[in-house]
Amino acid sequence: MRRLLLPGPPEVHVTLRRSGRARRFSLRVSRRNGQVTLTLPTWAAEAEAMAFARAKSAWVSAALARMVRPAPLGFGASLPFEGRMLALTAGPVRAPRVAGDELLLPPDAARLNPRLVAFLRLAARQRLELACARHAEALGRPFARITLRDTRSRWGSCAPDGSLMFSWRLILAPPEVLDYVAAHEVAHLAEMNHAPAFWAVVARLCPGYAAPRAWLKAHGQALHAYQFGD
């Protein structure tokens, strides 16, 4: 892969990637690190690819401007939990605990990130297991198991064997958003597509799902800005 410069302002480094499956030029801006990748067919000329990128420079600049800057965490910082901002506060506790507008944590700063992730994953699993069980019972279709990951391309998925996967960062969002995603993936147990019949199932499981769905589209990217370390 080669890297070329897309004239600015601002100047942007573009990674060129040739693909035997590509039939046209496509640009992608990574939500993880802002890397701009231009995919082109193996037969395409590099000059044509860069002309395409220059024609899309306004779109690239806008996409980069919309990116949420990384938010490293430490004592004194704030973190959303179930849609409510909590101050990370050192306290006389052995495990993380919500107290009013604070998330109390043991005062060992070196262990802050792993303790936070463990707390958030456990809370996400508890809420998602309850929500999925409720929706699966209403649907009359059992699920196989629930897996949590820190995914960026999707908030959840449903495998053909009935296994459900979710991003544990859903615990940062308001409860109705987590519930909508749970209903969405459970609905796939009956309809493995996004046809009108699928959305009818979602509406039955989660009436008024349009509002949490819109919230996720508008604010979901911001949930990925919080950096929990390795």
C-alpha positions, 0 to 999 in steps of 0.5 A: 500500500502506498501513501499519497498526499491530498492537498488541503487545507488541511493536507491529508495523507491517503493510503492507497489500497488495490483490491481485486474485488473492487469495481470502483473507487471508494474512500473510507475515513476510519472512526478509530484513528482518522486514517483515510483509505482509498480503495481502487481496482487493480487495473485502475491508474493511480492518477485517476484514483487521486483525481477521484480523491481530490473531487471528494476532498470536501467530504473527507475534510467534513468527515475528519472534522466530525470525528470525536477527539480521544478522551483519556480517563483519569480521576476527575474526568467524567464518563457516561454511565447509562446516559448520565455523566459521572465524575470518576472519584477516588474513594474508600471502596474496594470495587467501583460503585455509583454514588449520586453523580460520582463513580467511586473507585479504589484510589490506585490510579494504575488500576483505574482503566482495568477496573473501569472496563471490568465494571462496565462489562459486568453492568452491560452483561447484566442489562443485556442478559435481562433485556434479551431474555425479555425480548426473546420470551416475547418473541418465542425464540430463544437465543444461544448465548451473549458475547461482549466485545469492544466493536466499532463497526456495529453495536450488535449482531446475531449469528445463524446459530442464535448467538448474540454479540454486543458492544459493551459500550452500550452501557454508556448510552441511555437505558432505552438505547441498550434496550433497543439494540437488544430488541434489534438483535433478538428480532433477527432470531425471527428475521435474518434481514432488514426487510419490513417484516424485520422492522415490524418485529422490532416495533413489536418488541420495542415500541417507539424504537425510532427515538433510541435508534436516532440517538445512537446514530447521532451520538454513538460515535462519541461513545468510542472516544473514551480511551480505556488503555490496552 
